[in-house]
Amino acid sequence: MFRAGGLDREPIHLAGELTTLDPLLAIAAFGIGIVVGLTGMGGGALMTPVLVLFFNVPPLTAVSSDLVASAVMKPVGSVVHLRRGTVHLGLVKWLCIGSIPGAFSGVLIARALGHGQQVQDFIRIALGVALLLAAAGLIIRAYIRLLERARRRDGRAKPLPQGPPSVILRVTPTIVVGLLGGMVVGLTSVGSGSLIIIALMVLYPTLTANELVGTDLVQAVPLVAAAALGHLLFGDFRLDLTTSLLLGSIPGVWVGAHLSSRAPGGWVRRALAFVLLASALKLLHVSTIRTGIILMLVLAIAPVLWMLVRRHHGFPALASRTRRSGAGSTQEQRTPE
């Protein structure tokens, strides 16, 4: 039976004793699904630490069950990008050549550590480090997008190509990114939508945001499927956990995707980075007092630094967008990026 906040809860039993559903876990998965639908990232980076920190699920079990649930959800969004032509299939191929064996390697590394507390502690620390990298990746991603906007404003950006994206493939670095990213995903379930896309931004700066997201999402399908298969064979998969995750996350992703055009995505991404940082600190056994101090410093300093960066690149300190009124005139409205 799961424990959350130190309180026992009675699960819901389906089909005799074959499957037990946890309503509170499904509700948590629904909220995380909304974040994934809004931002396109944060699935494993949020779900796995929630399972570990709030539901007292062993780290290896959390990784295994989250990956299997992700393998069911990932293909949905990829179909949309394939239809829109925002996927570089050649890039996907070379990424998968590295990521699929990398994912199995990550699972086998976890398996080789054994089944006791040692492996759980190792996965917990690896997950904490991966979350720190994911939080840093969100910041880097925001900065790269700011640079892209500055180039477009100054007329230095290249015109958008017509048809499918065309780039010069860098085969060896792409395979290495896939291999390392696959190992991280197989070991921690984090990275398919946060770490790899940052590497793609660096390797292929000419790809637009939609092309990056589409390519990353499609390559994540076989990557997560390989990692999920590895955990089904060698990990600690639990059907009851995965069923509860899917029950909440699938409708959550659908709701988030429909809200994405209206919600302030910048605020969501910043909140996501903050939550990832807090989760990472707790997974790395940082004391509650020190975690609180670090988070307070981040809240105080990060907004000021970001405003300085915006001003350095010629943007106003606070983001604004032009909104058209009913009379056809325009008015400025401050909104987060």
Buried (B, 14 or more C-beta within 10 A) or exposed (E): EBEBEEEEBEBEEEEEEEBBBBBBBBBBBBBBBBBBBBBBBBBBBBBBBBBBBBBEBBBBBBBBBBBBBBBBBBBBBBEEBBEEBBBBEBBBBBBBBBBBBBBBBBBBBBBEBEEEEEBBEBBBBBBBBBBBBBBBBBBEBBBBBBEBBBBEEEEEBEEEEEEEBEBEBBEEBBBBBBBBBBBBBBBBBBBBBBBBBBBBBEBBEEBBBBBBBBBBBBBBBBBBBBBBBBBBEBBBBBEBBBBBBBBBBBBBBBBBBEBBEEBEBBEBBBEBBBBBBBBBBBBBEBEEEEBEEBBEEBEEEBEEEBBEBBEEBEBEEEBEEEEEEEEEEEEEEEBEB
